[in-house]
Amino acid sequence: MSESGSFRHDFPRDSRSILRFAGPLLVNNFVLAGMMLVNTMVAGRLGPGPLAGVAVGGSYYQMFWLFGLGVLMSISPIVAHAYGGGRDEEVGRRFRQGVWLALLLAVPLVAALACVKPLLGWFGTDARAIPHAAGYVFAMCFGMPAMLVFLAHRYTSEGIGWTRPVMYTAAVGLATNILGNWIFTLGAFGMPSQGARGCGIATALASWAMLATMHVYQRRHPRYRRFRLFERFDRPDRRAIGDILGLGLPIAGSVVSEGALFAVAALLMSTLGTEVVAAHQVAISYASLMFMIPLSLHSATTIHVGHQVGSGNVRAGRNAGWSGIAMCGLVMALSSLVILLARGPIAAAYTSDQAVRELAVWLLLFVAAFQMPDGLQVGAAGALRGFKDAHVPMGLNFTAYWLIGFPAAWWFGIRQAYGPSGIWAGLIAGLVTCAAFLVLRYRQVTRRRMASGA
């Protein structure tokens, strides 16, 4: 059977499997994006200063959070391979070492977050936004350890193909975030309004609530009993943690390369004034919300490909990866159409400031332009991770984002003074290049694996 014919034959089955895994993850991702949306909308009601603080502070926090996320994300394909191969005891061992790694990562990441104020000042961020951004980040420091340990729980559950609890914990997190913003940001029950800091407090509390919910669920649900996640205590194992880091560090490098590009873009925007930052935050917030759809398909593709490859069926794994890539590209093409048709109402939902809204409507055109390449690159990344291929993709990500995307954003946005339009054009250049690189890399990896029979 030809490669294309095999893919067409397997696509209906693979797409159903991917959608089954992706459904709860989609709810989870939308809910987590909803937390940022709540923070943005609540801060926006307090004025451009707090809104800019949440935008800049969130971008700074994101650079370090994404590193921890990327490292721990490797737990999912590692567990998926063990689960696909029927090695239940290994699943439990990988989980426990993942928790140790999460705790170790928390120390340097919290220390880095504590340096937010001087670093923003050094970068030249608008002085009016710095106090708001620092308060937001300082408050979120207290939630970082909980979020990292939660991720170890989450990616273990995803690795065994049980994604439903991820959805439940996200709902608890959103409810906690809304309540926390009502109390600490808007000043309910007689509490003084904490401004942007209140948004950070609400997010930190949500992180602890999510960890508690997931931990209790995994302890009590019978689906996890065979893996004996909590029935023994393991000391940190250098080799096991090294295995996670061996795959996790290049994944983190890829995730941070993209996330840091958008974070630095926000910092570049911060040199152009508070109104520009606020409009950029509207555009990127909506883009992030739409990105949750292919991101859920990305994670589901990693799981499905990992199960197939772990069981020794490389051909099925290859076709599952192509199915995931195709689904991500199609979804984002539809997303682009929605943005083009509804830019005005989208911007109006975020802010009532006329100047900010008009600029946001313009920037949403750039968001529409990068939807499909963004979907293709995240789909290909998920498929590659299912094959545990991370080192070369990290280099490809870095090349696309930092040797092409960032120079273009800086040159057109700052040097040539095209402002936010030039910065967004650079982002698009990086994403298009990355999509081409990763799709070609997946084609190369799968052909090589099929030829070797491994």
C-alpha positions in Angstrom: 0.0 0.0 0.0 1.4 3.5 -0.9 2.2 6.0 1.8 -0.6 8.3 0.8 -3.1 5.5 0.4 -2.3 4.2 3.8 -2.8 7.6 5.3 -6.2 8.0 3.6 -7.2 4.6 4.9 -6.2 5.3 8.5 -7.3 8.9 8.7 -10.9 8.3 9.8 -9.8 5.9 12.6 -6.9 8.2 13.6 -9.0 11.3 13.6 -11.6 9.7 15.9 -8.8 8.6 18.3 -7.2 12.0 18.3 -10.6 13.8 18.9 -11.4 11.4 21.7 -8.2 12.4 23.5 -8.4 16.0 22.4 -12.0 16.7 23.7 -11.2 17.0 27.4 -7.9 18.7 26.5 -9.7 21.3 24.4 -12.0 22.1 27.3 -8.9 22.3 29.6 -7.0 24.6 27.2 -10.0 26.9 26.7 -10.6 27.1 30.4 -6.9 27.9 31.1 -7.0 30.5 28.4 -10.2 31.7 30.0 -8.2 32.4 33.2 -5.9 34.8 31.2 -9.0 36.2 29.5 -10.5 36.9 32.9 -7.3 38.5 34.1 -7.2 40.7 31.0 -10.8 41.8 31.1 -10.8 42.5 34.8 -7.5 44.5 34.6 -8.9 46.3 31.5 -11.8 47.6 33.7 -9.3 49.2 36.0 -7.6 51.2 33.2 -4.7 51.0 30.7 -2.1 50.8 33.4 -3.2 47.6 35.1 -4.1 46.1 31.7 -0.6 46.9 30.4 0.8 45.5 33.6 -1.0 42.2 33.2 0.2 42.1 29.5 3.9 42.8 30.2 4.0 40.8 33.5 2.2 37.9 31.9 4.8 37.9 29.1 7.7 37.9 31.5 6.1 35.1 33.6 5.4 33.1 30.5 9.0 32.9 29.5 9.9 31.0 32.7 6.7 29.1 33.0 7.0 27.8 29.5 10.4 26.4 30.3 9.0 24.3 33.2 6.0 23.3 31.0 8.3 22.1 28.2 10.5 20.0 30.5 7.6 18.3 32.1 5.7 17.9 28.8 8.2 15.1 28.1 6.5 13.0 30.7 3.6 12.5 28.3 5.4 10.7 25.4 7.6 8.8 27.9 4.6 7.5 29.7 2.7 6.9 26.4 5.5 4.6 25.2 5.5 2.7 28.5 1.7 2.4 28.4 1.6 1.4 24.7 4.2 -1.3 25.5 2.2 -2.6 28.6 4.8 -1.5 31.2 2.5 -0.4 34.0 5.2 -0.4 36.7 7.3 2.0 34.7 4.4 4.5 34.4 4.4 4.8 38.2 8.1 5.3 38.4 8.1 7.9 35.7 5.4 9.8 37.5 7.2 9.9 40.8 10.4 11.1 39.3 8.5 13.7 37.4 7.2 15.1 40.7 10.7 15.3 42.0 11.8 17.1 38.9 8.9 19.6 39.2 9.9 20.5 42.7 13.6 20.9 41.7 12.5 23.2 38.8 10.4 25.4 41.1 13.5 26.8 42.9 15.3 28.5 40.0 12.1 29.5 38.2 10.7 31.4 41.3 14.1 33.1 41.8 14.0 34.2 38.1 10.5 35.6 38.5 11.5 37.6 41.6 13.9 39.7 39.3 11.0 41.1 37.3 11.2 44.7 38.3 14.9 45.5 37.5 14.8 43.5 34.3 11.7 45.4 33.0 13.4 48.7 33.9 16.6 47.6 32.1 14.5 46.6 29.0 13.0 50.1 28.8 9.4 49.2 29.6 7.0 52.1 30.0 7.5 53.2 33.6 3.8 53.4 34.2 3.4 49.7 33.5 6.3 48.4 35.6 4.7 48.6 39.1 1.6 46.8 37.9 3.6 44.1 36.1 5.9 43.5 39.1 2.9 43.2 41.5 1.3 40.7 39.1 4.4 38.5 38.7 5.3 38.6 42.5 1.9 37.3 43.4 2.0 34.5 40.8 5.4 33.3 42.2 3.5 31.6 45.0 1.6 29.5 42.5 4.6 28.3 40.5 5.5 25.2 42.6 1.9 24.0 42.6 1.6 24.5 38.9 4.7 22.5 38.1 3.7 19.6 40.4 0.3 19.7 38.8 1.9 19.4 35.3 3.7 16.2 36.4 0.3 14.8 37.4 -1.4 16.0 34.3 1.1 14.7 31.8 1.1 11.3 33.4 -2.6 11.1 33.0 -2.3 12.2 29.4 0.3 9.6 28.7 -2.0 6.8 29.6 -4.7 8.3 27.4 -7.0 9.4 30.3 -7.5 13.1 29.6 -10.9 13.7 31.3 -9.5 14.7 34.8 -7.5 17.4 33.1 -10.8 19.0 32.1 -12.2 18.7 35.6 -9.2 20.4 37.3 -9.2 23.2 34.8 -12.8 24.0 35.7 -11.9 24.1 39.3 -9.0 26.4 38.4 -11.2 28.8 36.4 -13.8 29.0 39.2 -11.1 29.8 41.7 -9.6 32.4 39.4 -12.9 34.1 38.9 -13.6 34.2 42.7 -10.1 35.4 43.4 -10.4 38.2 40.9 -13.7 39.2 42.3 -12.3 39.4 45.9 -8.7 40.6 45.4 -8.9 42.6 42.1 -12.3 44.2 42.2 -12.4 44.4 46.0 -15.5 42.2 47.0 -16.5 41.5 50.6 -14.8 44.7 51.8 -11.3 43.7 50.6 -9.3 46.6 49.1 -8.7 46.3 45.4 -5.2 45.0 44.7 -5.2 46.0 41.0 -2.9 43.8 38.8 -1.5 42.2 41.9 -5.0 40.9 42.6 -5.0 39.1 39.2 -1.8 37.4 40.2 -3.1 36.3 43.6 -6.2 34.8 41.9 -4.0 32.9 39.4 -1.8 31.5 42.2 -4.8 30.3 44.2 -6.1 28.6 41.1 -2.8 26.7 40.6 -3.0 25.3 44.1 -6.7 24.4 43.6 -5.9 22.5 40.4 -3.1 20.5 42.0 -5.3 19.5 45.0 -8.1 18.4 42.7 -5.9 16.3 40.4 -4.0 14.7 43.3 -7.2 13.6 45.0 -8.7 12.4 41.7 -5.6 10.2 40.9 -5.5 8.8 44.4 -9.2 7.7 44.3 -10.0 6.8 40.7 -9.7 3.1 39.9 -8.2 3.7 36.5 -4.9 4.6 38.1 -4.6 1.7 40.6 -2.7 -0.6 38.2 0.1 2.0 38.0 0.5 2.3 41.8 1.3 6.0 41.5 1.2 6.6 45.3 1.8 3.2 46.8 5.5 3.7 47.4 8.0 6.5 48.0 10.9 6.8 45.5 14.0 8.9 46.2 15.2 11.1 43.3 16.8 8.9 40.7 19.5 10.7 38.6 19.1 8.3 35.7 15.3 8.5 35.6 15.3 12.3 36.0 18.0 12.4 33.4 15.8 10.5 31.0 13.0 13.1 31.4 15.5 16.0 31.0 17.0 14.4 28.0 13.7 14.7 26.1 12.3 17.6 28.2 15.1 20.1 27.8 14.9 20.1 23.9 11.1 20.3 24.1 11.5 23.2 26.6 13.9 24.8 24.2 11.4 24.6 21.4 8.5 25.8 23.6 10.6 28.7 25.0 11.8 29.7 21.5 8.3 30.3 20.4 6.9 31.6 23.7 9.9 33.9 24.3 9.5 35.4 20.8 6.0 36.4 21.6 7.0 37.6 25.1 9.8 39.7 23.7 7.4 41.0 21.1 5.2 42.2 23.9 8.3 43.9 25.5 9.1 45.6 22.2 5.5 46.8 22.2 6.0 48.2 25.7 8.5 50.7 24.3 5.8 52.1 22.0 3.4 53.3 24.7 0.6 52.0 27.0 -2.1 52.1 24.3 -0.1 50.0 21.9 0.6 47.4 24.6 -3.1 47.3 25.4 -4.1 46.8 21.8 -1.4 44.1 21.4 -2.7 42.4 24.5 -6.2 42.2 23.0 -4.9 40.7 19.8 -2.6 38.2 21.4 -5.2 37.2 24.0 -7.7 36.3 21.3 -4.9 34.5 19.3 -4.0 32.5 22.4 -7.6 31.6 22.9 -7.9 30.2 19.3 -4.6 28.5 19.7 -6.0 26.3 22.4 -7.8 24.2 19.6 -4.7 23.0 17.7 -2.8 22.8 21.0 -5.3 20.2 22.3 -5.0 18.3 19.0 -1.2 18.6 19.3 -1.2 16.9 22.7 -3.7 14.3 21.6 -1.5 13.6 18.5 1.5 13.0 20.8 -0.5 10.6 22.9 -1.9 8.6 20.0 1.4 8.5 18.1 3.2 7.5 21.3 0.9 4.6 22.0 1.3 3.3 18.4 5.1 3.6 18.3 5.3 2.2 21.9 3.4 -0.9 20.8 5.9 -1.3 17.9 3.5 -0.2 15.1 5.6 2.5 13.4 3.5 2.7 10.3 0.4 3.4 12.3 2.3 6.0 14.3 3.4 7.7 11.2 -0.1 7.9 9.7 -1.5 9.1 13.1 1.0 12.0 13.0 0.0 13.1 9.5 -3.7 13.0 10.6 -2.9 15.3 13.5 -1.0 17.7 11.3 -3.9 17.8 8.8 -6.5 18.4 11.5 -4.5 21.3 13.1 -4.0 23.0 9.7 -7.7 22.7 8.8 -8.9 24.0 12.2 -6.7 27.1 12.0 -7.7 27.9 8.4 -11.3 28.1 9.7 -10.2 30.2 12.6 -8.6 32.7 10.2 -11.9 33.1 8.4 -13.7 33.8 11.7 -11.2 36.5 12.6 -11.5 38.2 9.2 -15.3 38.3 9.5 -15.6 39.4 13.2 -12.6 41.6 14.0 -14.7 44.5 15.2 -16.9 42.6 17.7 -13.8 40.7 19.0 -11.9 43.9 19.8 -15.0 45.5 21.4 -15.4 42.5 23.7 -12.0 43.2 25.2 -11.9 47.0 25.7 -14.1 50.1 25.6 -11.2 52.4 24.9 -11.7 53.7 21.3 -8.1 54.2 20.4 -7.1 50.8 21.8 -10.0 49.1 20.0 -9.2 50.6 16.6 -5.6 49.5 16.8 -6.6 46.0 18.0 -9.0 45.6 14.9 -6.0 46.3 12.7 -3.7 43.9 14.6 -6.2 41.1 14.3 -5.6 41.1 10.6 -2.1 39.9 11.4 -3.5 37.3 13.8 -5.7 35.9 10.9 -2.6 35.7 8.6 -0.6 33.4 10.9 -3.4 31.0 12.0 -2.8 28.2 9.4 1.1 28.1 9.7 0.7 28.2 13.5 -1.6 25.2 13.3 0.8 23.3 11.0 3.8 23.9 13.2 2.1 22.8 16.4 0.6 19.7 14.8 4.0 18.7 13.4 5.6 19.3 16.8 3.1 17.0 18.5 3.7 14.3 15.9 7.5 14.5 16.3 7.2 14.3 20.1 5.2 11.1 19.7 8.3 9.7 18.1 10.5 11.2 20.9 12.2 13.4 18.3 13.0 16.7 20.0 16.7 17.7 19.6 16.6 18.6 15.9 13.2 20.3 16.2 14.6 22.5 18.9 17.3 23.8 16.5 14.7 24.3 13.8 12.5 26.3 16.2 15.4 28.5 17.3 16.4 29.2 13.7 12.9 30.1 12.6 12.0 32.3 15.6 15.3 33.9 16.5 17.4 34.0 13.3 14.4 35.0 11.2 11.3 36.0 13.2 12.9 38.2 15.9 15.3 40.1 13.6 12.4 40.8 11.2 10.2 42.0 14.1 12.9 44.3 15.4 14.0 45.6 12.0 10.5 46.4 10.7 8.9 47.3 14.0 11.6 49.4 15.7 14.4 50.2 13.2 12.1 51.0 10.3 9.5 52.5 12.7 6.6 50.5 11.3 5.5 50.0 15.0 3.2 47.2 16.0 2.5 46.2 12.3 6.2 45.6 11.7 6.6 43.6 14.9 3.6 41.4 13.9 5.0 40.9 10.4 8.2 39.5 12.0 6.2 37.1 14.1 4.4 35.8 11.0 7.7 35.3 9.2 9.0 33.2 12.1 5.8 31.0 12.2 5.7 30.3 8.5 9.4 29.3 8.5 8.9 27.1 11.5 5.9 25.3 10.0 7.8 24.5 6.9 10.8 23.2 8.9 8.8 20.9 11.2 6.6 19.4 8.5 9.6 18.5 6.5 11.4 17.2 9.6 8.4 14.9 10.3 8.5 13.6 6.7 12.2 12.8 7.1 11.9 11.1 10.5 9.0 8.9 9.6 10.6 7.8 6.3 13.8 6.9 8.1 11.9 5.0 10.8 9.9 3.1 8.2 13.0 2.2 6.3 14.8 0.9 9.4 11.7 -0.8 10.7 12.4 0.6 14.2 
